[in-house]
């Protein structure tokens, strides 16, 4: 493969890499620092559009010594990663001005996005590990970026320690895979494991241990129970722009890699059972503690952290079943989730940069001062709950649960497909409480002291975060009302690349 073809495949990553170098250089000079947020947003928007332009004519091929995949799965997930990062950066500039050296935040964000892009395209465990660490170390820096804030420092340390443990577990799994197959390339690993299994030379206990290591790593990146303990504290202490990045982009990257791993390398019965258990635990714990958080009148950011744990459980349903229909439903729901969860956090960013608070009851009566923001945030919340208003979330969740219900997935004589569908449905009903209660607080309750102090005239610095919020909601509305068939077609195209 010549350099021209390599460049054509890696155009999005080349654009982001150039953006990293330019934003880093510009952040060194006071005269150019103010242009860094705009440049970062342009870079990510260009990278996402460049990735999308390759999608209709995507040919499945590998480059860089068979270590980097270029197929519909890689292209679409890179589009999601860079597109979600663009929305985050677009709505972050005013919020980040409160931090020390805000311009240096953007090259780190771009580096994390680049790592995520390589993660979903990896065809080799070494490339996967380097991409994972690029994403993980950048995320640690982003979580601890507010150096003068004790909560941010704590978030960075907790994420570092938990990430180090997850990395050690992952390396244990990779080392065992290499010991079995003498290779780290996905295609060769899959072939040799198949040969060993066919010859009855593969130890079931060793295969189970490898499965545990890989599933634990994916569970950590998704903040799925029981690997979720780091996420509420990290999400709460980190700058909210980092929180939404971890909640959306990190999950997209982890699921993109998981789909590739389970299809091209191996998916054992043990892995499917473990993922099913993780899905059930995440849905139960995320929704239960979310209700407790709402009753105790805590932080909106912490509430959305537990919401993200429950949402990870819903996403894991499609991964546990791992049939054509369920993977398509997973891709559809993940796309909608990226928009509705980003929108919910952008609304929180708007409120934080306006009032300095993220407490639930400080948002009381916000509709009387900022009706547009409240309506947009409410639409994101009802879609997270799975209600049929702008029915993107409802339709995607229906496809996800119905694919599990009809899957016939069974372990030890128990119909786990039915169990997953029922747990998902009950969890969604429980989640209605805290999603709708938060809307009730913003719409029905009397304005809080902080809301009363808001100026009737919108501050000039809030226009970009509102633009990003409204853009998320408009895209979600277009998909929900007009584009679900198109999204289903996109998911089918991705599935064809896997066959």
Buried (B, 14 or more C-beta within 10 A) or exposed (E): EEEEEBEEBBBBBBBBBBBBEBBBEBBEEEEBBEBBBBBBBBBBBBBBBBBBEBBEEBEBEBBBEBBBBBBBBBBBBBBBBBBBBBBBBBBBBBBBEBBEEBBBBBBBBBBBBBBBBBBBBBBBBEBBBBBBBBBBBBBBBBBBBBEEBEBBBBBBBBBBEBBEBBBEBBBBBBEBBBEBBEBBBBBBBBEBBEEBBEEEEBEEEEBBBBBBBBBBBBBBBBBBBEBBEBBBBBBBBBBBBBBBBBBBBBBBBBBBBBBBBBBBBBBBEBBBBBBBBBBBBBBBBBBBBBBEBBEEEBBBBBBBBBBBBBBBBBBBBBBBBBBBBBBBBBBBBBBBBBBBBBBBBBBBBBBBBBBEBBBBEBBBBBBBBBEEBBBBBBBBBBBBBBBEBBBBBBBBBBBBBBBBBBBEBEBEEEBBBBBBBBBBBEBBEBBBBBBBBBBEBBBEBEBBEBBEEBEEEBEEEBEBBBBBBBBBBBBBBBBBEEBBEEBBEBBEBBBBBBE
